[in-house]
Amino acid sequence: MVNLNAENVAAFREMRAGYLKAGQPPASTLVGVTSLVQPGLLLEVEVTAAVGRATARAAKPSAKAKAKKRRR
């Protein structure tokens, strides 16, 4: 974030809260910089997202898969 200060951080957190589940913010890091690659930019955001079923659930074999494995 360019011009990192308490006022700008508060504004960033307020705006971000509108897009996230209340009480469950993701892990994040906020770093202050003097400028970004394009003049006029104030914030750079990098996101990694998973779409669809939760990864933890997808990793567990389904009942159907377990039954198929037992038949072998």
CHARMM-style PDB file with segment names, atoms N, HN, CA, C and O in Angstrom:
ATOM      1  N   MET     1       0.842  -1.170   0.000  1.00  0.00      PROA
ATOM      2  CA  MET     1       0.000   0.000   0.000  1.00  0.00      PROA
ATOM      3  C   MET     1       0.890   1.238   0.000  1.00  0.00      PROA
ATOM      4  O   MET     1       1.820   1.356   0.798  1.00  0.00      PROA
ATOM      5  N   VAL     2       0.585   2.154  -0.911  1.00  0.00      PROA
ATOM      6  HN  VAL     2      -0.171   2.058  -1.559  1.00  0.00      PROA
ATOM      7  CA  VAL     2       1.288   3.428  -0.951  1.00  0.00      PROA
ATOM      8  C   VAL     2       0.727   4.302   0.173  1.00  0.00      PROA
ATOM      9  O   VAL     2      -0.472   4.277   0.450  1.00  0.00      PROA
ATOM     10  N   ASN     3       1.602   5.071   0.812  1.00  0.00      PROA
ATOM     11  HN  ASN     3       2.576   5.091   0.587  1.00  0.00      PROA
ATOM     12  CA  ASN     3       1.202   5.953   1.918  1.00  0.00      PROA
ATOM     13  C   ASN     3       0.533   5.176   3.057  1.00  0.00      PROA
ATOM     14  O   ASN     3      -0.544   5.542   3.529  1.00  0.00      PROA
ATOM     15  N   LEU     4       1.181   4.118   3.477  1.00  0.00      PROA
ATOM     16  HN  LEU     4       2.055   3.820   3.094  1.00  0.00      PROA
ATOM     17  CA  LEU     4       0.659   3.286   4.567  1.00  0.00      PROA
ATOM     18  C   LEU     4       0.604   4.109   5.858  1.00  0.00      PROA
ATOM     19  O   LEU     4       1.629   4.560   6.368  1.00  0.00      PROA
ATOM     20  N   ASN     5      -0.604   4.293   6.368  1.00  0.00      PROA
ATOM     21  HN  ASN     5      -1.438   3.928   5.954  1.00  0.00      PROA
ATOM     22  CA  ASN     5      -0.800   4.967   7.652  1.00  0.00      PROA
ATOM     23  C   ASN     5      -2.104   4.454   8.259  1.00  0.00      PROA
ATOM     24  O   ASN     5      -2.854   3.745   7.590  1.00  0.00      PROA
ATOM     25  N   ALA     6      -2.380   4.794   9.491  1.00  0.00      PROA
ATOM     26  HN  ALA     6      -1.770   5.371  10.035  1.00  0.00      PROA
ATOM     27  CA  ALA     6      -3.540   4.258  10.197  1.00  0.00      PROA
ATOM     28  C   ALA     6      -4.853   4.561   9.479  1.00  0.00      PROA
ATOM     29  O   ALA     6      -5.737   3.707   9.422  1.00  0.00      PROA
ATOM     30  N   GLU     7      -4.986   5.761   8.934  1.00  0.00      PROA
ATOM     31  HN  GLU     7      -4.268   6.455   8.980  1.00  0.00      PROA
ATOM     32  CA  GLU     7      -6.222   6.147   8.244  1.00  0.00      PROA
ATOM     33  C   GLU     7      -6.439   5.295   6.983  1.00  0.00      PROA
ATOM     34  O   GLU     7      -7.547   4.819   6.735  1.00  0.00      PROA
ATOM     35  N   ASN     8      -5.381   5.109   6.196  1.00  0.00      PROA
ATOM     36  HN  ASN     8      -4.481   5.496   6.398  1.00  0.00      PROA
ATOM     37  CA  ASN     8      -5.492   4.310   4.974  1.00  0.00      PROA
ATOM     38  C   ASN     8      -5.731   2.838   5.283  1.00  0.00      PROA
ATOM     39  O   ASN     8      -6.488   2.173   4.575  1.00  0.00      PROA
ATOM     40  N   VAL     9      -5.096   2.322   6.329  1.00  0.00      PROA
ATOM     41  HN  VAL     9      -4.481   2.862   6.904  1.00  0.00      PROA
ATOM     42  CA  VAL     9      -5.308   0.926   6.717  1.00  0.00      PROA
ATOM     43  C   VAL     9      -6.756   0.731   7.160  1.00  0.00      PROA
ATOM     44  O   VAL     9      -7.375  -0.270   6.799  1.00  0.00      PROA
ATOM     45  N   ALA    10      -7.308   1.666   7.933  1.00  0.00      PROA
ATOM     46  HN  ALA    10      -6.805   2.479   8.226  1.00  0.00      PROA
ATOM     47  CA  ALA    10      -8.703   1.568   8.372  1.00  0.00      PROA
ATOM     48  C   ALA    10      -9.653   1.561   7.174  1.00  0.00      PROA
ATOM     49  O   ALA    10     -10.606   0.782   7.146  1.00  0.00      PROA
ATOM     50  N   ALA    11      -9.402   2.419   6.189  1.00  0.00      PROA
ATOM     51  HN  ALA    11      -8.628   3.051   6.212  1.00  0.00      PROA
ATOM     52  CA  ALA    11     -10.236   2.470   4.985  1.00  0.00      PROA
ATOM     53  C   ALA    11     -10.132   1.163   4.202  1.00  0.00      PROA
ATOM     54  O   ALA    11     -11.139   0.649   3.716  1.00  0.00      PROA
ATOM     55  N   PHE    12      -8.925   0.628   4.079  1.00  0.00      PROA
ATOM     56  HN  PHE    12      -8.107   1.045   4.474  1.00  0.00      PROA
ATOM     57  CA  PHE    12      -8.708  -0.648   3.388  1.00  0.00      PROA
ATOM     58  C   PHE    12      -9.463  -1.773   4.084  1.00  0.00      PROA
ATOM     59  O   PHE    12     -10.145  -2.557   3.424  1.00  0.00      PROA
ATOM     60  N   ARG    13      -9.353  -1.863   5.407  1.00  0.00      PROA
ATOM     61  HN  ARG    13      -8.800  -1.226   5.943  1.00  0.00      PROA
ATOM     62  CA  ARG    13     -10.024  -2.934   6.155  1.00  0.00      PROA
ATOM     63  C   ARG    13     -11.550  -2.822   6.054  1.00  0.00      PROA
ATOM     64  O   ARG    13     -12.246  -3.831   5.942  1.00  0.00      PROA
ATOM     65  N   GLU    14     -12.057  -1.599   6.095  1.00  0.00      PROA
ATOM     66  HN  GLU    14     -11.492  -0.779   6.186  1.00  0.00      PROA
ATOM     67  CA  GLU    14     -13.501  -1.401   5.975  1.00  0.00      PROA
ATOM     68  C   GLU    14     -13.993  -1.878   4.606  1.00  0.00      PROA
ATOM     69  O   GLU    14     -15.004  -2.575   4.521  1.00  0.00      PROA
ATOM     70  N   MET    15     -13.295  -1.512   3.554  1.00  0.00      PROA
ATOM     71  HN  MET    15     -12.474  -0.946   3.623  1.00  0.00      PROA
ATOM     72  CA  MET    15     -13.678  -1.915   2.203  1.00  0.00      PROA
ATOM     73  C   MET    15     -13.556  -3.430   2.044  1.00  0.00      PROA
ATOM     74  O   MET    15     -14.447  -4.068   1.485  1.00  0.00      PROA
ATOM     75  N   ARG    16     -12.465  -4.004   2.531  1.00  0.00      PROA
ATOM     76  HN  ARG    16     -11.740  -3.485   2.985  1.00  0.00      PROA
ATOM     77  CA  ARG    16     -12.233  -5.451   2.409  1.00  0.00      PROA
ATOM     78  C   ARG    16     -13.289  -6.246   3.154  1.00  0.00      PROA
ATOM     79  O   ARG    16     -13.705  -7.304   2.681  1.00  0.00      PROA
ATOM     80  N   ALA    17     -13.734  -5.762   4.309  1.00  0.00      PROA
ATOM     81  HN  ALA    17     -13.396  -4.903   4.693  1.00  0.00      PROA
ATOM     82  CA  ALA    17     -14.720  -6.469   5.127  1.00  0.00      PROA
ATOM     83  C   ALA    17     -16.029  -6.685   4.373  1.00  0.00      PROA
ATOM     84  O   ALA    17     -16.739  -7.656   4.638  1.00  0.00      PROA
ATOM     85  N   GLY    18     -16.357  -5.802   3.444  1.00  0.00      PROA
ATOM     86  HN  GLY    18     -15.781  -5.014   3.228  1.00  0.00      PROA
ATOM     87  CA  GLY    18     -17.573  -5.952   2.658  1.00  0.00      PROA
ATOM     88  C   GLY    18     -17.550  -7.136   1.711  1.00  0.00      PROA
ATOM     89  O   GLY    18     -18.597  -7.536   1.202  1.00  0.00      PROA
ATOM     90  N   TYR    19     -16.387  -7.701   1.465  1.00  0.00      PROA
ATOM     91  HN  TYR    19     -15.536  -7.376   1.878  1.00  0.00      PROA
ATOM     92  CA  TYR    19     -16.249  -8.812   0.531  1.00  0.00      PROA
ATOM     93  C   TYR    19     -15.938 -10.142   1.213  1.00  0.00      PROA
ATOM     94  O   TYR    19     -15.878 -11.179   0.553  1.00  0.00      PROA
ATOM     95  N   LEU    20     -15.741 -10.116   2.536  1.00  0.00      PROA
ATOM     96  HN  LEU    20     -15.790  -9.273   3.072  1.00  0.00      PROA
ATOM     97  CA  LEU    20     -15.326 -11.317   3.255  1.00  0.00      PROA
ATOM     98  C   LEU    20     -16.372 -11.733   4.269  1.00  0.00      PROA
ATOM     99  O   LEU    20     -17.192 -10.924   4.703  1.00  0.00      PROA
ATOM    100  N   LYS    21     -16.333 -13.009   4.643  1.00  0.00      PROA
ATOM    101  HN  LYS    21     -15.667 -13.666   4.290  1.00  0.00      PROA
ATOM    102  CA  LYS    21     -17.236 -13.534   5.654  1.00  0.00      PROA
ATOM    103  C   LYS    21     -16.879 -12.932   7.007  1.00  0.00      PROA
ATOM    104  O   LYS    21     -15.723 -12.972   7.428  1.00  0.00      PROA
ATOM    105  N   ALA    22     -17.872 -12.377   7.680  1.00  0.00      PROA
ATOM    106  HN  ALA    22     -18.811 -12.345   7.339  1.00  0.00      PROA
ATOM    107  CA  ALA    22     -17.642 -11.717   8.973  1.00  0.00      PROA
ATOM    108  C   ALA    22     -17.025 -12.690   9.976  1.00  0.00      PROA
ATOM    109  O   ALA    22     -17.488 -13.821  10.124  1.00  0.00      PROA
ATOM    110  N   GLY    23     -15.993 -12.246  10.650  1.00  0.00      PROA
ATOM    111  HN  GLY    23     -15.617 -11.327  10.530  1.00  0.00      PROA
ATOM    112  CA  GLY    23     -15.348 -13.057  11.678  1.00  0.00      PROA
ATOM    113  C   GLY    23     -14.387 -14.110  11.164  1.00  0.00      PROA
ATOM    114  O   GLY    23     -13.753 -14.801  11.961  1.00  0.00      PROA
ATOM    115  N   GLN    24     -14.261 -14.250   9.851  1.00  0.00      PROA
ATOM    116  HN  GLN    24     -14.776 -13.688   9.203  1.00  0.00      PROA
ATOM    117  CA  GLN    24     -13.363 -15.257   9.282  1.00  0.00      PROA
ATOM    118  C   GLN    24     -12.504 -14.653   8.170  1.00  0.00      PROA
ATOM    119  O   GLN    24     -12.544 -15.128   7.035  1.00  0.00      PROA
ATOM    120  N   PRO    25     -11.734 -13.620   8.479  1.00  0.00      PROA
ATOM    121  CA  PRO    25     -10.893 -13.054   7.421  1.00  0.00      PROA
ATOM    122  C   PRO    25      -9.777 -14.024   7.039  1.00  0.00      PROA
ATOM    123  O   PRO    25      -9.315 -14.800   7.876  1.00  0.00      PROA
ATOM    124  N   PRO    26      -9.347 -13.982   5.793  1.00  0.00      PROA
ATOM    125  CA  PRO    26      -8.243 -14.851   5.370  1.00  0.00      PROA
ATOM    126  C   PRO    26      -6.911 -14.334   5.916  1.00  0.00      PROA
ATOM    127  O   PRO    26      -6.799 -13.183   6.339  1.00  0.00      PROA
ATOM    128  N   ALA    27      -5.933 -15.191   5.894  1.00  0.00      PROA
ATOM    129  HN  ALA    27      -6.025 -16.126   5.550  1.00  0.00      PROA
ATOM    130  CA  ALA    27      -4.586 -14.747   6.239  1.00  0.00      PROA
ATOM    131  C   ALA    27      -4.175 -13.708   5.209  1.00  0.00      PROA
ATOM    132  O   ALA    27      -4.441 -13.875   4.018  1.00  0.00      PROA
ATOM    133  N   SER    28      -3.534 -12.643   5.653  1.00  0.00      PROA
ATOM    134  HN  SER    28      -3.318 -12.507   6.621  1.00  0.00      PROA
ATOM    135  CA  SER    28      -3.129 -11.603   4.715  1.00  0.00      PROA
ATOM    136  C   SER    28      -1.938 -10.833   5.259  1.00  0.00      PROA
ATOM    137  O   SER    28      -1.643 -10.868   6.454  1.00  0.00      PROA
ATOM    138  N   THR    29      -1.265 -10.141   4.360  1.00  0.00      PROA
ATOM    139  HN  THR    29      -1.504 -10.113   3.389  1.00  0.00      PROA
ATOM    140  CA  THR    29      -0.120  -9.312   4.712  1.00  0.00      PROA
ATOM    141  C   THR    29      -0.287  -7.969   4.019  1.00  0.00      PROA
ATOM    142  O   THR    29      -0.634  -7.908   2.839  1.00  0.00      PROA
ATOM    143  N   LEU    30      -0.043  -6.909   4.745  1.00  0.00      PROA
ATOM    144  HN  LEU    30       0.239  -6.958   5.703  1.00  0.00      PROA
ATOM    145  CA  LEU    30      -0.120  -5.562   4.177  1.00  0.00      PROA
ATOM    146  C   LEU    30       1.259  -4.940   4.322  1.00  0.00      PROA
ATOM    147  O   LEU    30       1.799  -4.856   5.425  1.00  0.00      PROA
ATOM    148  N   VAL    31       1.828  -4.504   3.200  1.00  0.00      PROA
ATOM    149  HN  VAL    31       1.389  -4.572   2.304  1.00  0.00      PROA
ATOM    150  CA  VAL    31       3.180  -3.967   3.181  1.00  0.00      PROA
ATOM    151  C   VAL    31       3.132  -2.548   2.633  1.00  0.00      PROA
ATOM    152  O   VAL    31       2.489  -2.294   1.615  1.00  0.00      PROA
ATOM    153  N   GLY    32       3.802  -1.636   3.300  1.00  0.00      PROA
ATOM    154  HN  GLY    32       4.324  -1.843   4.127  1.00  0.00      PROA
ATOM    155  CA  GLY    32       3.880  -0.254   2.826  1.00  0.00      PROA
ATOM    156  C   GLY    32       4.999  -0.075   1.828  1.00  0.00      PROA
ATOM    157  O   GLY    32       6.094  -0.603   2.020  1.00  0.00      PROA
ATOM    158  N   VAL    33       4.735   0.672   0.754  1.00  0.00      PROA
ATOM    159  HN  VAL    33       3.845   1.101   0.598  1.00  0.00      PROA
ATOM    160  CA  VAL    33       5.734   0.960  -0.271  1.00  0.00      PROA
ATOM    161  C   VAL    33       5.665   2.440  -0.628  1.00  0.00      PROA
ATOM    162  O   VAL    33       4.676   3.111  -0.334  1.00  0.00      PROA
ATOM    163  N   THR    34       6.710   2.940  -1.256  1.00  0.00      PROA
ATOM    164  HN  THR    34       7.513   2.395  -1.494  1.00  0.00      PROA
ATOM    165  CA  THR    34       6.714   4.354  -1.658  1.00  0.00      PROA
ATOM    166  C   THR    34       5.949   4.578  -2.952  1.00  0.00      PROA
ATOM    167  O   THR    34       5.393   5.655  -3.163  1.00  0.00      PROA
ATOM    168  N   SER    35       5.914   3.561  -3.831  1.00  0.00      PROA
ATOM    169  HN  SER    35       6.367   2.686  -3.660  1.00  0.00      PROA
ATOM    170  CA  SER    35       5.156   3.676  -5.083  1.00  0.00      PROA
ATOM    171  C   SER    35       4.971   2.280  -5.669  1.00  0.00      PROA
ATOM    172  O   SER    35       5.627   1.319  -5.266  1.00  0.00      PROA
ATOM    173  N   LEU    36       4.057   2.201  -6.631  1.00  0.00      PROA
ATOM    174  HN  LEU    36       3.524   2.982  -6.958  1.00  0.00      PROA
ATOM    175  CA  LEU    36       3.849   0.960  -7.376  1.00  0.00      PROA
ATOM    176  C   LEU    36       4.256   1.178  -8.823  1.00  0.00      PROA
ATOM    177  O   LEU    36       4.667   2.279  -9.189  1.00  0.00      PROA
ATOM    178  N   VAL    37       4.148   0.155  -9.646  1.00  0.00      PROA
ATOM    179  HN  VAL    37       3.814  -0.740  -9.348  1.00  0.00      PROA
ATOM    180  CA  VAL    37       4.675   0.199 -11.008  1.00  0.00      PROA
ATOM    181  C   VAL    37       4.021   1.299 -11.856  1.00  0.00      PROA
ATOM    182  O   VAL    37       4.685   1.899 -12.701  1.00  0.00      PROA
ATOM    183  N   GLN    38       2.739   1.566 -11.641  1.00  0.00      PROA
ATOM    184  HN  GLN    38       2.199   1.079 -10.955  1.00  0.00      PROA
ATOM    185  CA  GLN    38       2.067   2.628 -12.387  1.00  0.00      PROA
ATOM    186  C   GLN    38       1.751   3.781 -11.447  1.00  0.00      PROA
ATOM    187  O   GLN    38       1.170   3.567 -10.382  1.00  0.00      PROA
ATOM    188  N   PRO    39       2.118   4.981 -11.816  1.00  0.00      PROA
ATOM    189  CA  PRO    39       1.790   6.140 -10.984  1.00  0.00      PROA
ATOM    190  C   PRO    39       0.275   6.214 -10.768  1.00  0.00      PROA
ATOM    191  O   PRO    39      -0.498   5.957 -11.691  1.00  0.00      PROA
ATOM    192  N   GLY    40      -0.135   6.555  -9.584  1.00  0.00      PROA
ATOM    193  HN  GLY    40       0.493   6.764  -8.834  1.00  0.00      PROA
ATOM    194  CA  GLY    40      -1.560   6.657  -9.287  1.00  0.00      PROA
ATOM    195  C   GLY    40      -2.148   5.431  -8.628  1.00  0.00      PROA
ATOM    196  O   GLY    40      -3.200   5.519  -7.995  1.00  0.00      PROA
ATOM    197  N   LEU    41      -1.492   4.282  -8.762  1.00  0.00      PROA
ATOM    198  HN  LEU    41      -0.638   4.211  -9.277  1.00  0.00      PROA
ATOM    199  CA  LEU    41      -1.971   3.086  -8.076  1.00  0.00      PROA
ATOM    200  C   LEU    41      -1.638   3.198  -6.594  1.00  0.00      PROA
ATOM    201  O   LEU    41      -0.547   3.637  -6.234  1.00  0.00      PROA
ATOM    202  N   LEU    42      -2.555   2.810  -5.749  1.00  0.00      PROA
ATOM    203  HN  LEU    42      -3.442   2.453  -6.042  1.00  0.00      PROA
ATOM    204  CA  LEU    42      -2.341   2.883  -4.309  1.00  0.00      PROA
ATOM    205  C   LEU    42      -2.210   1.515  -3.658  1.00  0.00      PROA
ATOM    206  O   LEU    42      -1.645   1.391  -2.571  1.00  0.00      PROA
ATOM    207  N   LEU    43      -2.733   0.487  -4.322  1.00  0.00      PROA
ATOM    208  HN  LEU    43      -3.191   0.588  -5.205  1.00  0.00      PROA
ATOM    209  CA  LEU    43      -2.775  -0.837  -3.704  1.00  0.00      PROA
ATOM    210  C   LEU    43      -2.626  -1.911  -4.755  1.00  0.00      PROA
ATOM    211  O   LEU    43      -3.215  -1.825  -5.833  1.00  0.00      PROA
ATOM    212  N   GLU    44      -1.850  -2.908  -4.446  1.00  0.00      PROA
ATOM    213  HN  GLU    44      -1.371  -2.978  -3.571  1.00  0.00      PROA
ATOM    214  CA  GLU    44      -1.711  -4.079  -5.313  1.00  0.00      PROA
ATOM    215  C   GLU    44      -2.255  -5.265  -4.531  1.00  0.00      PROA
ATOM    216  O   GLU    44      -1.917  -5.445  -3.361  1.00  0.00      PROA
ATOM    217  N   VAL    45      -3.092  -6.072  -5.167  1.00  0.00      PROA
ATOM    218  HN  VAL    45      -3.367  -5.926  -6.117  1.00  0.00      PROA
ATOM    219  CA  VAL    45      -3.702  -7.221  -4.504  1.00  0.00      PROA
ATOM    220  C   VAL    45      -3.355  -8.482  -5.274  1.00  0.00      PROA
ATOM    221  O   VAL    45      -3.488  -8.529  -6.496  1.00  0.00      PROA
ATOM    222  N   GLU    46      -2.913  -9.493  -4.562  1.00  0.00      PROA
ATOM    223  HN  GLU    46      -2.805  -9.455  -3.569  1.00  0.00      PROA
ATOM    224  CA  GLU    46      -2.652 -10.803  -5.145  1.00  0.00      PROA
ATOM    225  C   GLU    46      -3.567 -11.790  -4.439  1.00  0.00      PROA
ATOM    226  O   GLU    46      -3.644 -11.803  -3.210  1.00  0.00      PROA
ATOM    227  N   VAL    47      -4.259 -12.613  -5.210  1.00  0.00      PROA
ATOM    228  HN  VAL    47      -4.197 -12.603  -6.208  1.00  0.00      PROA
ATOM    229  CA  VAL    47      -5.262 -13.500  -4.634  1.00  0.00      PROA
ATOM    230  C   VAL    47      -5.048 -14.916  -5.131  1.00  0.00      PROA
ATOM    231  O   VAL    47      -4.748 -15.138  -6.304  1.00  0.00      PROA
ATOM    232  N   THR    48      -5.205 -15.862  -4.238  1.00  0.00      PROA
ATOM    233  HN  THR    48      -5.449 -15.682  -3.285  1.00  0.00      PROA
ATOM    234  CA  THR    48      -5.286 -17.268  -4.586  1.00  0.00      PROA
ATOM    235  C   THR    48      -6.632 -17.753  -4.072  1.00  0.00      PROA
ATOM    236  O   THR    48      -6.914 -17.616  -2.881  1.00  0.00      PROA
ATOM    237  N   ALA    49      -7.456 -18.307  -4.922  1.00  0.00      PROA
ATOM    238  HN  ALA    49      -7.227 -18.417  -5.889  1.00  0.00      PROA
ATOM    239  CA  ALA    49      -8.803 -18.705  -4.519  1.00  0.00      PROA
ATOM    240  C   ALA    49      -9.109 -20.114  -5.013  1.00  0.00      PROA
ATOM    241  O   ALA    49      -8.623 -20.544  -6.058  1.00  0.00      PROA
ATOM    242  N   ALA    50      -9.926 -20.820  -4.237  1.00  0.00      PROA
ATOM    243  HN  ALA    50     -10.321 -20.470  -3.388  1.00  0.00      PROA
ATOM    244  CA  ALA    50     -10.433 -22.130  -4.630  1.00  0.00      PROA
ATOM    245  C   ALA    50     -11.921 -21.984  -4.888  1.00  0.00      PROA
ATOM    246  O   ALA    50     -12.632 -21.375  -4.089  1.00  0.00      PROA
ATOM    247  N   VAL    51     -12.392 -22.528  -5.980  1.00  0.00      PROA
ATOM    248  HN  VAL    51     -11.814 -23.023  -6.629  1.00  0.00      PROA
ATOM    249  CA  VAL    51     -13.800 -22.436  -6.335  1.00  0.00      PROA
ATOM    250  C   VAL    51     -14.390 -23.831  -6.321  1.00  0.00      PROA
ATOM    251  O   VAL    51     -13.777 -24.780  -6.810  1.00  0.00      PROA
ATOM    252  N   GLY    52     -15.566 -23.952  -5.769  1.00  0.00      PROA
ATOM    253  HN  GLY    52     -16.065 -23.181  -5.372  1.00  0.00      PROA
ATOM    254  CA  GLY    52     -16.219 -25.256  -5.715  1.00  0.00      PROA
ATOM    255  C   GLY    52     -16.198 -25.793  -4.305  1.00  0.00      PROA
ATOM    256  O   GLY    52     -16.171 -25.033  -3.337  1.00  0.00      PROA
ATOM    257  N   ARG    53     -16.209 -27.092  -4.194  1.00  0.00      PROA
ATOM    258  HN  ARG    53     -16.231 -27.709  -4.981  1.00  0.00      PROA
ATOM    259  CA  ARG    53     -16.217 -27.736  -2.881  1.00  0.00      PROA
ATOM    260  C   ARG    53     -14.957 -27.423  -2.114  1.00  0.00      PROA
ATOM    261  O   ARG    53     -13.905 -27.147  -2.692  1.00  0.00      PROA
ATOM    262  N   ALA    54     -15.079 -27.469  -0.800  1.00  0.00      PROA
ATOM    263  HN  ALA    54     -15.933 -27.692  -0.330  1.00  0.00      PROA
ATOM    264  CA  ALA    54     -13.919 -27.229   0.062  1.00  0.00      PROA
ATOM    265  C   ALA    54     -12.856 -28.276  -0.224  1.00  0.00      PROA
ATOM    266  O   ALA    54     -13.174 -29.451  -0.409  1.00  0.00      PROA
ATOM    267  N   THR    55     -11.604 -27.861  -0.261  1.00  0.00      PROA
ATOM    268  HN  THR    55     -11.346 -26.906  -0.110  1.00  0.00      PROA
ATOM    269  CA  THR    55     -10.502 -28.763  -0.564  1.00  0.00      PROA
ATOM    270  C   THR    55     -10.438 -29.917   0.413  1.00  0.00      PROA
ATOM    271  O   THR    55     -10.183 -31.052   0.011  1.00  0.00      PROA
ATOM    272  N   ALA    56     -10.664 -29.648   1.689  1.00  0.00      PROA
ATOM    273  HN  ALA    56     -10.871 -28.726   2.015  1.00  0.00      PROA
ATOM    274  CA  ALA    56     -10.591 -30.704   2.700  1.00  0.00      PROA
ATOM    275  C   ALA    56     -11.627 -31.781   2.437  1.00  0.00      PROA
ATOM    276  O   ALA    56     -11.334 -32.965   2.603  1.00  0.00      PROA
ATOM    277  N   ARG    57     -12.827 -31.401   2.032  1.00  0.00      PROA
ATOM    278  HN  ARG    57     -13.065 -30.439   1.898  1.00  0.00      PROA
ATOM    279  CA  ARG    57     -13.865 -32.388   1.737  1.00  0.00      PROA
ATOM    280  C   ARG    57     -13.510 -33.185   0.496  1.00  0.00      PROA
ATOM    281  O   ARG    57     -13.717 -34.398   0.452  1.00  0.00      PROA
ATOM    282  N   ALA    58     -12.978 -32.511  -0.508  1.00  0.00      PROA
ATOM    283  HN  ALA    58     -12.810 -31.526  -0.472  1.00  0.00      PROA
ATOM    284  CA  ALA    58     -12.661 -33.189  -1.753  1.00  0.00      PROA
ATOM    285  C   ALA    58     -11.550 -34.218  -1.550  1.00  0.00      PROA
ATOM    286  O   ALA    58     -11.473 -35.195  -2.295  1.00  0.00      PROA
ATOM    287  N   ALA    59     -10.706 -34.016  -0.574  1.00  0.00      PROA
ATOM    288  HN  ALA    59     -10.768 -33.223   0.032  1.00  0.00      PROA
ATOM    289  CA  ALA    59      -9.599 -34.936  -0.329  1.00  0.00      PROA
ATOM    290  C   ALA    59     -10.057 -36.242   0.307  1.00  0.00      PROA
ATOM    291  O   ALA    59      -9.382 -37.262   0.174  1.00  0.00      PROA
ATOM    292  N   LYS    60     -11.206 -36.222   1.002  1.00  0.00      PROA
ATOM    293  HN  LYS    60     -11.754 -35.393   1.110  1.00  0.00      PROA
ATOM    294  CA  LYS    60     -11.717 -37.432   1.639  1.00  0.00      PROA
ATOM    295  C   LYS    60     -12.453 -38.275   0.600  1.00  0.00      PROA
ATOM    296  O   LYS    60     -13.237 -37.743  -0.186  1.00  0.00      PROA
ATOM    297  N   PRO    61     -12.206 -39.591   0.592  1.00  0.00      PROA
ATOM    298  CA  PRO    61     -12.916 -40.433  -0.368  1.00  0.00      PROA
ATOM    299  C   PRO    61     -14.403 -40.499  -0.021  1.00  0.00      PROA
ATOM    300  O   PRO    61     -14.765 -40.536   1.155  1.00  0.00      PROA
ATOM    301  N   SER    62     -15.251 -40.513  -1.029  1.00  0.00      PROA
ATOM    302  HN  SER    62     -14.956 -40.483  -1.984  1.00  0.00      PROA
ATOM    303  CA  SER    62     -16.691 -40.607  -0.816  1.00  0.00      PROA
ATOM    304  C   SER    62     -17.060 -42.024  -0.395  1.00  0.00      PROA
ATOM    305  O   SER    62     -16.252 -42.943  -0.526  1.00  0.00      PROA
ATOM    306  N   ALA    63     -18.270 -42.201   0.108  1.00  0.00      PROA
ATOM    307  HN  ALA    63     -18.926 -41.454   0.215  1.00  0.00      PROA
ATOM    308  CA  ALA    63     -18.749 -43.529   0.502  1.00  0.00      PROA
ATOM    309  C   ALA    63     -18.749 -44.452  -0.705  1.00  0.00      PROA
ATOM    310  O   ALA    63     -18.427 -45.634  -0.583  1.00  0.00      PROA
ATOM    311  N   LYS    64     -19.111 -43.917  -1.878  1.00  0.00      PROA
ATOM    312  HN  LYS    64     -19.373 -42.957  -1.976  1.00  0.00      PROA
ATOM    313  CA  LYS    64     -19.128 -44.709  -3.108  1.00  0.00      PROA
ATOM    314  C   LYS    64     -17.723 -45.186  -3.455  1.00  0.00      PROA
ATOM    315  O   LYS    64     -17.539 -46.341  -3.840  1.00  0.00      PROA
ATOM    316  N   ALA    65     -16.737 -44.316  -3.324  1.00  0.00      PROA
ATOM    317  HN  ALA    65     -16.886 -43.378  -3.012  1.00  0.00      PROA
ATOM    318  CA  ALA    65     -15.350 -44.691  -3.620  1.00  0.00      PROA
ATOM    319  C   ALA    65     -14.846 -45.732  -2.628  1.00  0.00      PROA
ATOM    320  O   ALA    65     -14.120 -46.649  -3.012  1.00  0.00      PROA
ATOM    321  N   LYS    66     -15.223 -45.601  -1.354  1.00  0.00      PROA
ATOM    322  HN  LYS    66     -15.812 -44.856  -1.042  1.00  0.00      PROA
ATOM    323  CA  LYS    66     -14.820 -46.588  -0.340  1.00  0.00      PROA
ATOM    324  C   LYS    66     -15.420 -47.955  -0.647  1.00  0.00      PROA
ATOM    325  O   LYS    66     -14.731 -48.969  -0.533  1.00  0.00      PROA
ATOM    326  N   ALA    67     -16.707 -47.998  -1.037  1.00  0.00      PROA
ATOM    327  HN  ALA    67     -17.267 -47.174  -1.129  1.00  0.00      PROA
ATOM    328  CA  ALA    67     -17.372 -49.262  -1.360  1.00  0.00      PROA
ATOM    329  C   ALA    67     -16.710 -49.912  -2.571  1.00  0.00      PROA
ATOM    330  O   ALA    67     -16.504 -51.126  -2.592  1.00  0.00      PROA
ATOM    331  N   LYS    68     -16.384 -49.122  -3.559  1.00  0.00      PROA
ATOM    332  HN  LYS    68     -16.552 -48.137  -3.542  1.00  0.00      PROA
ATOM    333  CA  LYS    68     -15.729 -49.637  -4.764  1.00  0.00      PROA
ATOM    334  C   LYS    68     -14.378 -50.242  -4.409  1.00  0.00      PROA
ATOM    335  O   LYS    68     -14.005 -51.292  -4.932  1.00  0.00      PROA
ATOM    336  N   LYS    69     -13.642 -49.576  -3.515  1.00  0.00      PROA
ATOM    337  HN  LYS    69     -13.945 -48.723  -3.090  1.00  0.00      PROA
ATOM    338  CA  LYS    69     -12.335 -50.063  -3.111  1.00  0.00      PROA
ATOM    339  C   LYS    69     -12.453 -51.394  -2.361  1.00  0.00      PROA
ATOM    340  O   LYS    69     -11.613 -52.278  -2.536  1.00  0.00      PROA
ATOM    341  N   ARG    70     -13.489 -51.542  -1.526  1.00  0.00      PROA
ATOM    342  HN  ARG    70     -14.171 -50.825  -1.384  1.00  0.00      PROA
ATOM    343  CA  ARG    70     -13.681 -52.792  -0.757  1.00  0.00      PROA
ATOM    344  C   ARG    70     -13.998 -53.955  -1.687  1.00  0.00      PROA
ATOM    345  O   ARG    70     -13.618 -55.088  -1.391  1.00  0.00      PROA
ATOM    346  N   ARG    71     -14.687 -53.710  -2.809  1.00  0.00      PROA
ATOM    347  HN  ARG    71     -14.995 -52.790  -3.049  1.00  0.00      PROA
ATOM    348  CA  ARG    71     -15.065 -54.775  -3.742  1.00  0.00      PROA
ATOM    349  C   ARG    71     -13.869 -55.334  -4.499  1.00  0.00      PROA
ATOM    350  O   ARG    71     -13.947 -56.433  -5.050  1.00  0.00      PROA
ATOM    351  N   ARG    72     -12.786 -54.609  -4.534  1.00  0.00      PROA
ATOM    352  HN  ARG    72     -12.723 -53.717  -4.086  1.00  0.00      PROA
ATOM    353  CA  ARG    72     -11.614 -55.064  -5.298  1.00  0.00      PROA
ATOM    354  C   ARG    72     -10.907 -56.189  -4.641  1.00  0.00      PROA
ATOM    355  OT1 ARG    72      -9.905 -56.678  -5.162  1.00  0.00      PROA
TER     356      ARG     72
END
